[in-house]
């Protein structure tokens, strides 16, 4: 299953669009006082589907995932899970509905061993009363098994998480979310801080999660990464959906174009072609600058 | 959290051969070297060897029991302080809190003519209460625990002497050795037995018992996992549902409990308490924990390390006496040892983590 080597691969067979979505946003918006951060967002996330949300810095991506993750309430529109309107007041509630968010800082403790991190906050116990204790054997076995399922190869699950690579940390967080019952996985720029190879590792697991039947919301500002795994693309600009299309209706060039600013980019290109560039003083001058 | 979703057996790399559990694959030596307390263990062997060589009286069993006693006096508190430091906080009030506890018990029993156990119970409430206040101030104000407990330290130091003077007119509490319950209390907190010429004190036994309990809690229970997590990354711990505030307040209350215990020992061993004592001990507790491998930044360390750290302190303190050197050298050696231990610990940690 290594179809993800290049983005020129033909599109894989997809689940039909319009299968019952797990998460659905209808006209969702959010205002902070007078500032309208987000408005009129429609979004559907179904099982076994990767929805990519793209946008420049400040476009409203973060606000959107915070609404989905339950950190913010929306100020307009409707948020439905399994067809029922919901209103989350904490990430915990979203988690109880199977909506798990893997943030950029991952919610891991660097100095703790891998298996302790995996179960942190949801430890398994055995025994009664004062002898109640961690079921270390079972926790280690499950952690090892889950990581192997995701194909992560570590020398030891006893090593502190700080010794893992950035990509491995992402995958650990994803594996943990899946094991603890996530149905929708929200990944907040999982490849942003990673190198090319590590990004590839993470993208493979995005695929693995999709194949495992999870709905994935993949936030990124890298159209190449998005196009490799996405089934559905939403480009957000200035708090509104600028572009919304399934994979079958667009090419990587279209996506890159929209992502890079679309019409604005055309205008810029035009401007650059006219050749009205600022002139620059020679470098040997002691007071370099624009003239 | 629910675990309703059965994990599905898909792997992006075409689920290959099922490997055996990846446990115990690191070599025994590497695992040993990656323990937080390994530096202190080496240090303990070195310090022991040095005094064994230069100080003739150090070699006798009776001296060893004195060494253990001196170690336990710092070591009992070092256990609780190590837990607190792993949880990412300091308690500078721990040294004088011991005396506060002893004064409370002594004066309450004497002034109200109650059984000393009643005084001890009141002191327990006061001590755990001080820990609770420390913890509550920390989580309510988000001021660093260094500052909060420094304030508490100065306040308790003042209260100890001022209140003692106000009530007794002197700087020590009254002798309570002929009051009800004193004998049974002394048996629990300050008894001594002779076993084949070796003088074993109750505090040494309690020290090891508490160390064993604390180690078990730290390594084998959910709470222990949480202590490491809140010290290692408070925000992450909160994000996965660890009750950060409860853990931190609980740790301060544990320090309070241990301060009560040591305070009761001092009260029932000496019958009376000097109200100005205890100042400076809070740093010795931290010293023992750090020598034992605890990081000042939290999230790392063990109770066993703190026990060894306290043992090194006890050996140094008594060893210098047995070697016939000037007693003033004790603090110099303790300081030099702390510096060495910190450097060795950080070096060992980088080496062990290299692979």
Interface residues (C-beta under 8 A of the other chain):
Chain A: X1 X2 X91 X92 X95 X96 X98 X103 X105 X106 X107 X108 X109 X110 X111 X112 X116 X119 X120 X121 X122 X123 X125 X132 X133 X134 X136 X140 X141 X144 X146 X148 X149 X150 X151 X154 X155 X156 X157 X158 X160 X162 X163 X178 X179 X180 X181 X182 X183 X204 X205 X207 X208 X211 X212 X213
Chain B: X1 X2 X3 X4 X5 X7 X8 X9 X10 X11 X12 X13 X14 X15 X18 X19 X21 X22 X23 X25 X26 X31 X216 X220 X221 X222 X224 X225 X228 X229 X232 X233 X235 X236 X237 X239 X240 X241 X242 X295 X299 X300 X353 X355
